[in-house]
Amino acid sequence: MTVVVGTAGHIDHGKTTLLRALTGIDADRLPEERRRGMTIDVGYAHLDLPDGSQLDFVDVPGHDKLVGNMLVGAGEIDAALLVVAADDGPRPQTIEHLELLDALGITDGLAVVTKSDAVPSDRAADVAAATRALLDRTSLAGGPVVLVSASTGAGLDELRSALVALVDRVLARGLPACPARLAIDRAFTVKGRGAVVTGTLRGGPLERGMTLRLLPGGRELRVREIQVHGGTVDRVAGGGRTALNVGGVGVADLHRGMVVTAAPGSGPTSSEPVSTDRVLVALRAVTDLGGGAPPIPADRMRVRLHTGTEEIGAVVGRSGRDVAALPGGEVAAILRLERPVAVVAADRFVLRRPSPGGTLAGGRFLDALPPRGVSRRRTTPERLAALAAATSDNATATARLDLHGAVPGNPVALAEDLVAAVRTEILTVVAASREWLPGADVRTRANANLRRLVTLAAADARAAVTSLVDALVREGRLQRDGDRLAVPGAASAGPGAETLAAMDRLESALDVAAPPSLSDAARAAGCPPDGIRALESAGRIVRLDDDLAYAADAYRRLEARAVELATAAPLAPAALRDATGTSRKYVMAILEDLDRREILRRTPAGHVPGPRAAAATNP
């Protein structure tokens, strides 16, 4: 595992000089930086420690007009290295950088008092004590303070030992375990190779040839080459500074703040980035280090959001349902962003005043896609507090589901109170009738009721209601005959001879790889709706949607062929279309059904056998 440490401190306090003495690498990479002797943009260095672990350093500018660039570096670090010059002591940017590190929730770090050879020992000791007092008022409380002279080398061995201990603390806390993601801090072109992006890798692994998603936007790109510390590797895992040569996208489409990720795009989790322009957050006040802490931004206040390597304008929403006090002194708010950005739930950020610059608040993302529409009625202080207090993936998912009421997926998830309400609606409707009811009528009423309670797409509402009806049938609370529903004990009359003959004709018409529409086939066969329902109930036909059905034998053959192809290589829709002699309309419906039943599993490369592939029946 590689730990990433970011420098912090006032201009001319020797951050870059210290890294050069420690690593032998000049982190000032721009010609103007070297000419002026001043860091302008983020720079990078690395160090192999005696215990075999690695440190990557992100060197940030110390000038007060370059705080935006400082936050690009600080946004993706694991620990901080605060630098204070012994001949100058803590200065305004020392204070501001400490406020920013505290706002970002950086808890691991140490301080270095540089230029210790330039002042008497008692002066160096006084500066160290003042620095320690500042640290102890922030999230870096308890961090060690080391006296160093980069020019004479005094204290460098002690600093290396302190860095080894720092790595141990960070690794003991644990680094993110998640699909690989990299927040871009640089994007450029290498002649003959194409676009290159650099950043700090989170999670992993990344391998040459992988397909990644670019956020925001969702475009796919391919990893052509990976470099770490200037050397080419086939695979990288465990974090650290990483450069990727990517294909499928031009450098004009890449910029600082974007994120490349190996995550599948299944939705907002604690480890998966999503594109959003509206986000639910928990804000906390800036620690007062002597200059007076501003109040938490008010409703409708315009701010600059710094997250990862991104900086973007935003408007704070703290009115109506969005107002809530959270545990630990935080407050809930909605941030409305100028444009979509990549956000990861639980990541931390800083809010700053646009002009004149100043830190307004720290915070963390609670929900990258907060409730919209009627689901906003479920926003209560209690539900917001539960989401803010969640400390595990399971607890976060449960609290988010309770806040939204419904979360799309496969299957669609419903909050417990909604499950109870919809089940009651279904049972009430069926019990009120003395006859068998068409299942479609029952589901339509339940769908309408569900969508009055939560914001849910029509297809997702149908899937959720269908699942609840199926559960009630399994539990014996309802009985089903074809697509008709009744309370237990209701008698059912079977189809007559004429209908039975029509059913046989319809089954034969659907026993092909590309069947006609169900409505046309039923009309031609003279099969009434009751006959269709009876065929489906008996398992003689498989219905994929309202107007597409297969004879069961035909569908088993197609299913087996799809599994066979997916076992040999990731299956693309076009390959299944060619193998079955059908069209895209049919193969997309088949693949969607096989995905839902976990016979196949969709991946960026194509469909592969799913956990229930063995259940696919051979023809």
URSULZI-V802067 format. One record per residue. N is the residue number from 1. PSI is psi as a letter, one per 20 degrees, with the letter a starting at -180 (none if undefined). OMEGA is omega in radians with two decimals (none if undefined). NEAR is the number of other C-alpha atoms within 8 Angstrom. Layout:
n = <N N>
psi = <PSI PSI>
omega = <OMEGA OMEGA>
near = <NEAR NEAR>
This chain:
n = <1 2 3 4 5 6 7 8 9 10 11 12 13 14 15 16 17 18 19 20 21 22 23 24 25 26 27 28 29 30 31 32 33 34 35 36 37 38 39 40 41 42 43 44 45 46 47 48 49 50 51 52 53 54 55 56 57 58 59 60 61 62 63 64 65 66 67 68 69 70 71 72 73 74 75 76 77 78 79 80 81 82 83 84 85 86 87 88 89 90 91 92 93 94 95 96 97 98 99 100 101 102 103 104 105 106 107 108 109 110 111 112 113 114 115 116 117 118 119 120 121 122 123 124 125 126 127 128 129 130 131 132 133 134 135 136 137 138 139 140 141 142 143 144 145 146 147 148 149 150 151 152 153 154 155 156 157 158 159 160 161 162 163 164 165 166 167 168 169 170 171 172 173 174 175 176 177 178 179 180 181 182 183 184 185 186 187 188 189 190 191 192 193 194 195 196 197 198 199 200 201 202 203 204 205 206 207 208 209 210 211 212 213 214 215 216 217 218 219 220 221 222 223 224 225 226 227 228 229 230 231 232 233 234 235 236 237 238 239 240 241 242 243 244 245 246 247 248 249 250 251 252 253 254 255 256 257 258 259 260 261 262 263 264 265 266 267 268 269 270 271 272 273 274 275 276 277 278 279 280 281 282 283 284 285 286 287 288 289 290 291 292 293 294 295 296 297 298 299 300 301 302 303 304 305 306 307 308 309 310 311 312 313 314 315 316 317 318 319 320 321 322 323 324 325 326 327 328 329 330 331 332 333 334 335 336 337 338 339 340 341 342 343 344 345 346 347 348 349 350 351 352 353 354 355 356 357 358 359 360 361 362 363 364 365 366 367 368 369 370 371 372 373 374 375 376 377 378 379 380 381 382 383 384 385 386 387 388 389 390 391 392 393 394 395 396 397 398 399 400 401 402 403 404 405 406 407 408 409 410 411 412 413 414 415 416 417 418 419 420 421 422 423 424 425 426 427 428 429 430 431 432 433 434 435 436 437 438 439 440 441 442 443 444 445 446 447 448 449 450 451 452 453 454 455 456 457 458 459 460 461 462 463 464 465 466 467 468 469 470 471 472 473 474 475 476 477 478 479 480 481 482 483 484 485 486 487 488 489 490 491 492 493 494 495 496 497 498 499 500 501 502 503 504 505 506 507 508 509 510 511 512 513 514 515 516 517 518 519 520 521 522 523 524 525 526 527 528 529 530 531 532 533 534 535 536 537 538 539 540 541 542 543 544 545 546 547 548 549 550 551 552 553 554 555 556 557 558 559 560 561 562 563 564 565 566 567 568 569 570 571 572 573 574 575 576 577 578 579 580 581 582 583 584 585 586 587 588 589 590 591 592 593 594 595 596 597 598 599 600 601 602 603 604 605 606 607 608 609 610 611 612 613 614 615 616 617 618 619>
psi = <p p p p p p r q r q q j j k g h h g h g h h i j p o i o i p h h g h g i k p p g r q r q r q p p q h j i r q p p p o p q q i q h i k h g h g h g g i i l q h r q n p p p p h i h a p r g h g g g h g g g h g h i k o i p a r q p o r k h i i r q h h g h h g h g g h g h h g g i j a i j p i q q p p p q o h h i i p i h g h g g g h h g h g g g g g h h h p q p o r q p q o p p i q p r p p p i h b q p q q a p p p b a r p q p i q p r q p q r h j q q q p o h q p p p k i q p q i q p q j a r p q p p o q r i q r h h j p r p h r p p q i q i k i r o a i i p q q p q j p q p r p q q q q p o k h j p p q q p p r p j p p r p p o p c j q p q q r p p o m r c i i p p p r q j j r q q r p p o q h r q r p q p p i q r r q p q p g p q q q p h q r r q p g o h m r q r b h h h i i o q h g h g h h g h i p i r g g h g g g h h g h g h h p o q a n r p p q q g h h g g g h g g g g h g g g h i q i r p q p h h g g h g g h g g g g i h h q o p q g h h g g g g g g h h g g g h g h i j h q q p o c k q q r q p i p q p p r q r g g h g g h g g g g g h h j l r h m q r q h g g g h g h i k p r h h h g h h g g h i j h q p o h a h k p q q q g g g h h g g g h h g g g g h h h q p p q h h h h g h h i k b r h g g h h h g h g g h g h j k g r p p r h i a p r p a i k h i i p p q none>
omega = <3.11 3.12 -3.12 -3.11 3.10 3.07 3.07 3.11 -3.06 3.09 3.11 3.06 2.95 -3.14 -3.10 3.11 3.11 3.14 3.12 3.12 -3.07 -3.00 -3.03 -3.09 3.06 -3.09 3.04 -3.03 -3.10 3.10 -3.13 3.10 -3.11 3.12 -3.07 -3.10 -3.10 3.11 -3.12 3.13 -3.12 3.07 -2.97 3.04 3.12 -3.06 3.00 -3.09 -3.09 -3.11 3.11 3.11 -3.11 3.02 2.95 3.13 2.99 -3.10 -3.04 3.10 -3.12 -3.10 -3.08 3.12 -3.09 -3.13 3.09 3.09 3.08 -3.10 3.02 3.12 -3.07 -3.05 -3.07 -3.14 3.09 -3.08 -3.06 3.06 -3.13 -3.10 3.13 3.14 -3.11 -3.11 -3.08 -3.13 3.13 -3.09 -3.05 -3.13 2.97 -3.12 -3.08 3.12 3.08 3.08 -3.12 3.11 3.10 3.12 3.10 3.10 3.09 -3.03 -3.12 3.13 3.07 3.13 3.11 3.00 -3.07 3.13 -3.10 3.13 -3.03 -3.09 3.04 -3.06 -3.13 3.06 3.11 3.13 3.12 3.12 3.10 3.14 3.12 3.11 3.13 3.13 3.09 3.14 -3.02 3.08 -3.08 3.09 3.12 -3.12 3.11 3.13 -3.12 3.06 -3.06 3.08 -3.04 2.92 3.14 -3.10 -3.14 -3.10 -3.14 3.09 -3.12 3.10 3.11 3.12 3.11 3.10 3.12 3.11 3.06 3.12 3.11 3.10 3.13 3.14 -3.12 -3.11 3.08 3.07 3.13 3.05 -3.07 3.01 -3.01 3.01 -3.05 2.99 -3.10 3.07 -3.03 2.99 3.04 3.05 -3.09 -3.13 3.01 -3.07 3.13 -3.12 3.12 -3.00 3.07 3.03 3.08 3.11 3.11 -3.12 3.01 3.13 3.12 0.03 2.95 -3.14 3.08 -3.11 -3.14 3.00 -3.14 3.04 3.11 -3.13 -0.04 3.09 3.08 3.12 3.11 3.04 -3.07 3.13 3.13 -3.07 3.10 3.04 3.05 3.14 3.07 3.13 -3.13 3.10 3.09 -3.03 3.07 3.12 3.04 3.03 3.13 3.14 -3.02 3.03 -3.13 2.94 -2.97 3.07 3.14 -3.13 3.11 -3.10 3.11 -3.13 -3.11 3.08 3.10 -3.14 3.07 -3.11 2.95 -3.02 3.04 -3.13 -3.00 -3.13 -3.09 3.11 -3.07 3.03 -3.13 -3.11 -3.04 3.11 3.05 3.08 -3.12 3.01 3.12 -2.99 3.06 -3.04 2.95 -3.13 3.02 -3.06 3.07 3.07 -3.13 3.11 3.03 -3.10 -3.09 -3.10 3.11 3.05 3.07 -3.06 -3.10 3.12 3.10 3.12 3.08 -3.07 2.97 3.13 3.06 3.12 -3.06 3.07 -3.08 2.96 -3.05 3.07 -3.13 3.04 -3.12 3.04 3.11 3.12 3.09 -3.08 -3.09 -3.13 3.09 2.99 -3.09 3.10 3.07 3.09 3.10 3.04 3.13 3.09 2.98 3.02 3.06 -2.97 -3.13 -3.14 3.12 3.04 3.10 -3.08 3.05 3.10 3.14 3.05 -3.13 -3.10 3.09 2.98 3.12 3.09 -3.12 -3.12 -0.19 -3.05 3.10 -3.12 -3.09 -3.07 2.90 3.13 3.09 3.13 3.08 -3.08 -3.11 3.11 -3.06 -3.08 3.06 3.05 -3.06 3.12 3.12 3.11 -3.13 -3.11 3.10 3.09 -3.11 -3.14 3.08 3.14 3.12 3.11 -3.14 -3.09 -3.09 -3.08 3.11 3.13 -3.12 -3.14 3.11 3.14 3.14 -3.12 3.13 3.10 3.13 3.13 -3.08 -3.04 3.12 3.11 3.13 3.13 3.12 0.14 3.02 3.14 3.09 3.04 -3.05 -3.11 3.10 3.07 -3.14 -3.10 -3.10 3.08 3.13 3.12 -3.12 -3.11 -3.14 -3.14 -3.09 -3.10 -3.12 3.14 3.11 -3.10 3.04 -3.14 3.01 -3.14 -3.14 3.14 3.13 -3.11 -3.14 3.13 3.13 3.08 -3.11 3.13 -3.13 -3.10 2.96 -3.06 -3.10 3.06 -3.05 3.09 -3.07 -3.12 3.12 3.10 3.11 -3.13 -3.13 -3.13 3.11 3.12 3.13 3.08 3.12 3.14 3.13 3.08 3.13 -3.12 -3.11 3.11 3.05 2.94 -3.02 3.04 -3.00 3.09 3.08 -3.08 3.08 3.04 -3.14 3.10 3.12 -3.13 3.14 3.10 -3.13 -3.14 3.11 -3.06 -3.12 3.12 3.12 3.12 3.12 3.11 3.11 -3.14 -3.14 3.12 3.12 -3.13 -3.11 -3.08 -3.13 -3.11 -3.13 -3.04 3.01 3.09 -3.10 -3.12 3.13 -3.12 3.13 3.12 -3.14 -3.12 -3.09 -3.07 -3.13 3.13 3.12 3.11 3.09 -3.14 3.13 3.09 -3.12 3.14 -3.14 3.14 -3.13 3.02 3.09 -3.07 -3.13 2.97 -3.01 -3.03 3.10 3.14 3.09 2.86 -3.03 -3.14 3.13 -3.11 3.09 3.11 3.13 3.12 3.14 3.13 3.12 3.12 3.13 3.14 -3.12 3.10 -3.12 -3.12 3.10 -2.96 3.04 3.12 -3.12 -3.14 3.11 3.09 -3.12 -3.09 -3.08 3.14 -3.11 3.14 -3.09 -3.14 -3.10 -3.03 3.12 3.09 3.13 -3.11 3.11 3.12 -3.13 3.03 -3.10 -3.12 3.12 2.97 3.03 3.09 -3.11 3.03 3.09 -3.12 -3.08 3.14 3.10 3.13 3.13 -3.09 -3.14 -3.12 -3.13 -3.13 3.12 -3.07 3.06 -3.11 none>
near = <9 10 15 15 13 15 14 17 14 14 10 7 11 12 12 11 9 10 13 11 11 9 9 7 9 10 11 10 8 6 6 6 12 10 6 6 6 9 11 10 9 13 10 10 13 11 10 8 10 5 5 6 10 11 14 14 12 15 15 16 15 14 10 6 5 11 10 9 12 14 11 14 14 13 12 11 13 11 14 14 12 13 16 17 13 15 10 8 10 12 8 7 12 14 10 9 10 13 14 12 12 15 15 12 9 13 9 12 13 14 14 13 16 15 14 15 7 7 10 8 7 6 10 14 8 8 12 13 8 10 13 13 8 9 13 11 10 11 11 14 9 7 12 9 11 12 11 14 13 13 6 6 9 8 10 11 7 8 11 9 8 10 8 10 8 12 11 8 9 13 10 6 6 6 7 7 8 9 13 13 13 12 15 16 12 9 13 8 9 8 5 4 7 12 14 13 14 13 12 14 14 14 14 14 10 10 10 10 8 8 11 12 12 13 15 12 6 7 7 9 12 11 15 10 12 16 11 10 7 5 6 8 9 8 9 11 9 11 13 13 12 12 11 12 13 14 11 7 9 9 12 5 6 10 11 11 13 15 12 12 13 11 12 6 6 6 6 13 10 9 11 13 13 14 11 13 10 12 14 14 13 14 13 12 12 13 10 8 10 4 5 6 9 7 6 9 8 8 8 8 9 10 12 12 13 16 11 11 16 12 10 10 10 12 11 15 13 12 7 5 9 11 11 12 10 13 8 4 7 11 11 15 14 12 12 11 11 8 7 10 13 13 11 14 15 8 9 11 15 15 13 13 12 9 5 5 7 8 12 14 14 17 14 12 16 12 11 14 9 9 10 7 7 9 13 10 7 8 13 10 10 6 11 13 12 9 12 10 7 10 6 6 9 6 10 12 9 8 12 10 13 11 12 15 12 13 9 9 7 5 8 11 10 11 11 7 6 10 10 8 8 13 11 8 9 12 10 8 9 13 9 6 8 5 6 10 11 9 9 7 8 12 12 8 8 12 12 8 9 11 10 8 8 12 12 9 6 7 6 10 12 10 10 12 12 9 8 11 10 8 8 11 11 7 7 8 10 12 10 9 10 12 11 11 13 13 10 8 4 8 4 5 4 4 9 6 6 6 11 10 8 12 13 8 9 12 13 8 10 14 12 9 10 7 11 9 9 10 7 8 12 12 9 7 10 7 13 9 6 8 13 12 12 12 13 12 10 8 8 11 13 11 10 10 6 6 9 11 13 14 14 11 9 12 11 12 11 10 12 12 8 10 14 8 11 13 9 6 7 11 13 9 10 7 8 12 13 8 6 8 7 10 8 9 6 10 12 9 9 10 10 8 9 12 12 9 8 11 16 17 11 8 8 6 8 9 12 14 12 10 8 11 11 7 6 11 9 6 6>
